[in-house]
Amino acid sequence: MSQPYDLTGKRVWVAGHRGMVGSALVRRLAREPVADVVTATSAEVDLRRQEPTERFVADERPDVVLLAAAKVGGIEANRTAQAEFLYDNLMIAANVIEAARRVGVERFVVLGSSCVYPREAPQPIAESSLLTGPLEPTNEGYAVAKIAALELAKFYRRQHGMDAISLMPSNLYGPNDNFDPTGSHVLAALLRKVHLAKVTGAPSVPVWGTGTPRREFLHVDDLADATVHALCHHAGEEHLNVGWGDDVTIRAVAELICEVVGYDGELAFDTSMPDGMPRKLLDTSRMQALGWQPRIGLREGLTDAYRWFVDHVAERV
């Protein structure tokens, strides 16, 4: 971009503001000189339906749209409901992007996922690896929907001149994460399991898989900061990876969670359960070249996530 995009006085719609990513974006936008942060719950507007989505956007007339709304879940949720994950996320993206085009939004950000990349992509994964090989089977439906969203944004830019960009973050965690045992991602699932083992005095914690896959983790507040930075400083059809550029094994992160929670029992790896992709490390050099770096280290971030879990969720599990 020749000049940074100025958020002063803008109306910014955070689609999916109650989720982990959306709520982090709302927190981050509180530090910007925007005029309004527009929100709507899923009960107020079902983004899977075209007519109510277009009516809402036509009424609110946002200048900027941050698309964080999505149906998300961990390995078990993804692999057992592939059609639902594909349909819901496909419809949300298509309806919101088209509605935004119709009212002429100034800027649009698609927030995706690193699962869009092939299972066997060379590591670290560059943006150019997209669509170069088969996807991880356990979350293929979700990944296809996310690929469609970023491709749709690209083609809307080409055909309609819509100023849309896409960001692909690494594995996210933090406040407002989903700690449901059947739908959570790996960090939230492990935090919950280790906490329960601690309070019940269990001698061990079950962990899915072998513990050998490597994952890159990013605190959701870092993603929110990266989103605002990219919104103001990036323009182009190629998506950007967002992450630390460093990864750890599932075993190592499980051990760190035990330290943060204060649990001294054993980890029991269930090798009959799937590992998912063997590794997902992103090449974040293009985002770094824009002048952005993450700031929340894994131990600090896990401490923050666990504090939120204790304050908001622990008494219900």
MOZIWO-V702232 format. One record per residue. N is the residue number from 1. PHI is phi in degrees with one decimal (999 if undefined). D_FIRST is the distance of its C-alpha to the first C-alpha in Angstrom with 1 decimal. Layout:
n-><N;N>
phi-><PHI;PHI>
d_first-><D_FIRST;D_FIRST>
//
This chain:
n-><1;2;3;4;5;6;7;8;9;10;11;12;13;14;15;16;17;18;19;20;21;22;23;24;25;26;27;28;29;30;31;32;33;34;35;36;37;38;39;40;41;42;43;44;45;46;47;48;49;50;51;52;53;54;55;56;57;58;59;60;61;62;63;64;65;66;67;68;69;70;71;72;73;74;75;76;77;78;79;80;81;82;83;84;85;86;87;88;89;90;91;92;93;94;95;96;97;98;99;100;101;102;103;104;105;106;107;108;109;110;111;112;113;114;115;116;117;118;119;120;121;122;123;124;125;126;127;128;129;130;131;132;133;134;135;136;137;138;139;140;141;142;143;144;145;146;147;148;149;150;151;152;153;154;155;156;157;158;159;160;161;162;163;164;165;166;167;168;169;170;171;172;173;174;175;176;177;178;179;180;181;182;183;184;185;186;187;188;189;190;191;192;193;194;195;196;197;198;199;200;201;202;203;204;205;206;207;208;209;210;211;212;213;214;215;216;217;218;219;220;221;222;223;224;225;226;227;228;229;230;231;232;233;234;235;236;237;238;239;240;241;242;243;244;245;246;247;248;249;250;251;252;253;254;255;256;257;258;259;260;261;262;263;264;265;266;267;268;269;270;271;272;273;274;275;276;277;278;279;280;281;282;283;284;285;286;287;288;289;290;291;292;293;294;295;296;297;298;299;300;301;302;303;304;305;306;307;308;309;310;311;312;313;314;315;316;317>
phi-><999;-69.3;-129.3;-59.4;-72.4;-97.1;-83.7;-58.2;75.0;-85.8;-94.9;-115.1;-92.7;-97.2;-79.6;92.7;-69.7;-88.4;-78.3;-61.3;-70.7;-60.3;-67.1;-67.0;-64.2;-61.8;-61.0;-69.2;-67.8;-62.3;-93.5;-110.0;-82.6;-74.6;-77.9;-148.8;-107.5;-87.8;-139.3;-158.8;-77.1;-65.8;-70.7;-79.7;-140.7;-85.7;-69.3;-77.5;-111.6;-68.3;-62.8;-64.6;-65.8;-66.0;-64.9;-61.2;-66.8;-64.6;-73.6;-85.3;49.2;-70.2;-83.0;-131.5;-123.5;-112.0;-89.1;-107.9;-68.6;-169.1;-93.9;-127.8;-178.1;-85.5;-57.8;-64.9;-62.2;-65.5;-74.7;-96.8;-139.0;-59.4;-63.4;-64.5;-65.2;-68.2;-63.2;-59.0;-72.4;-64.9;-68.0;-58.1;-63.5;-62.7;-67.7;-70.2;-64.9;-66.1;-62.5;-65.9;-62.0;-61.9;-96.4;72.8;-60.0;-79.2;-142.0;-139.8;-122.9;-93.5;-104.6;-106.5;-157.7;-68.4;-70.2;-69.5;-88.0;-58.0;-56.5;-104.6;-62.7;-57.7;-105.2;-67.3;-81.6;-85.9;-56.2;-71.0;-75.9;-56.9;63.1;-108.4;-175.6;-64.3;-85.0;-66.7;-61.3;-70.5;-134.0;-63.4;-60.5;-61.6;-62.7;-60.1;-63.7;-69.7;-63.4;-59.8;-63.6;-72.6;-69.3;-62.3;-60.7;-63.1;-73.1;-66.8;-63.6;-68.0;-85.0;-108.8;72.9;-73.6;-82.8;-115.7;-128.5;-131.7;-121.0;-116.8;-82.3;-76.1;-59.1;-100.0;-158.1;140.1;-56.2;71.0;-66.3;-90.6;-103.0;-64.2;-63.7;-98.6;-127.8;-87.1;-81.5;-61.7;-67.1;-63.3;-62.0;-68.6;-58.2;-64.5;-61.7;-67.6;-60.9;-63.6;-63.1;-65.8;-73.1;-96.6;73.4;-66.9;-75.4;-149.8;-121.9;-74.3;-127.4;-66.5;84.1;-90.9;84.4;-90.0;-56.7;-108.2;-134.4;-105.6;-114.4;-131.6;-66.1;-62.8;-69.0;-67.4;-61.4;-60.3;-65.7;-63.9;-63.5;-64.4;-62.5;-65.8;-55.5;-89.0;-127.1;-120.1;-142.8;166.8;-82.0;-79.0;-69.7;-119.4;-77.1;-130.0;-177.6;-85.1;77.9;-147.2;-138.4;-138.9;-75.9;-61.5;-59.1;-64.3;-71.4;-64.8;-65.2;-65.7;-62.0;-58.9;-65.4;-64.7;-76.5;86.6;-109.4;-115.4;-83.1;-97.0;-102.0;-112.2;-82.5;-97.8;-75.4;-80.4;-96.0;-71.1;-86.7;78.1;-60.2;-65.6;-157.2;-142.2;-116.5;-93.2;-82.1;-106.3;-64.6;-69.9;-67.7;-61.9;-65.6;-78.0;95.9;-118.5;-137.9;-69.0;-129.0;-100.4;-68.0;-65.4;-63.1;-61.5;-66.4;-65.5;-61.6;-65.0;-64.5;-68.5;-60.7;-64.6;-59.4;-63.1;-74.9;-120.8;-126.7;-53.4;-69.3;-97.8;-100.3>
d_first-><0.0;3.8;5.4;6.4;8.1;11.7;14.5;17.2;19.8;18.3;20.7;19.7;21.9;22.6;24.6;27.1;27.3;30.7;29.8;28.9;25.1;25.1;27.2;25.1;22.0;24.3;25.3;21.9;20.8;23.9;22.2;19.4;20.1;20.0;22.8;24.1;23.9;25.4;27.7;30.5;32.9;33.9;37.2;35.6;33.2;33.9;30.5;32.5;33.8;31.9;33.8;33.5;29.9;29.0;31.4;29.9;26.3;27.7;29.6;26.9;24.0;21.2;17.7;16.4;18.3;18.5;20.9;23.2;26.4;28.4;31.9;32.0;34.8;36.2;38.0;41.1;39.4;37.1;39.8;42.3;40.2;37.9;38.3;37.5;34.4;33.2;34.2;33.0;29.5;29.1;30.2;28.1;24.8;25.9;27.1;24.2;21.6;23.8;24.7;21.1;20.5;23.7;22.7;19.2;17.2;13.7;12.4;14.6;15.0;17.8;19.6;21.7;24.1;24.8;27.9;25.9;26.6;29.9;32.8;33.4;29.8;29.7;28.9;26.4;24.8;21.6;19.3;21.0;24.3;23.7;26.6;28.4;31.6;33.7;32.5;34.5;37.4;37.8;34.5;33.8;33.8;31.1;29.0;29.3;28.2;25.1;24.3;24.9;22.5;19.5;20.7;21.1;17.5;16.5;19.0;18.3;14.7;16.6;19.5;18.5;14.9;14.6;11.2;12.7;12.0;15.0;16.2;19.6;21.4;24.6;27.9;27.5;30.2;30.9;32.1;32.9;33.2;35.8;39.0;41.1;43.2;42.6;38.9;37.3;35.1;36.5;35.8;37.0;40.0;41.0;40.7;42.9;45.4;45.7;46.1;48.8;50.6;50.7;52.1;54.6;55.7;54.9;55.5;52.6;49.2;48.6;45.3;44.3;44.2;44.9;42.5;41.1;37.7;34.7;31.9;28.8;28.7;25.9;26.8;25.3;24.2;22.0;20.4;19.9;18.2;15.9;15.2;14.2;12.0;10.2;10.2;8.5;6.0;5.9;5.6;8.5;12.2;13.6;14.7;14.5;17.9;18.6;21.8;23.9;24.4;28.1;30.8;34.4;37.4;38.5;41.7;40.0;38.0;41.2;43.0;40.4;40.7;44.4;44.0;41.7;44.1;47.2;48.8;51.1;52.2;51.5;48.8;50.3;48.1;49.0;48.4;49.4;46.1;42.9;40.4;37.5;35.0;36.3;33.1;29.5;27.4;23.6;21.7;18.9;17.6;14.1;13.8;15.4;13.1;10.4;13.2;15.1;18.8;21.6;24.3;27.2;29.7;31.9;35.1;33.5;31.7;34.9;36.9;34.5;34.8;38.6;39.0;37.3;39.5;42.6;41.8;40.9;42.3;45.0;47.9;47.4;47.6>
//
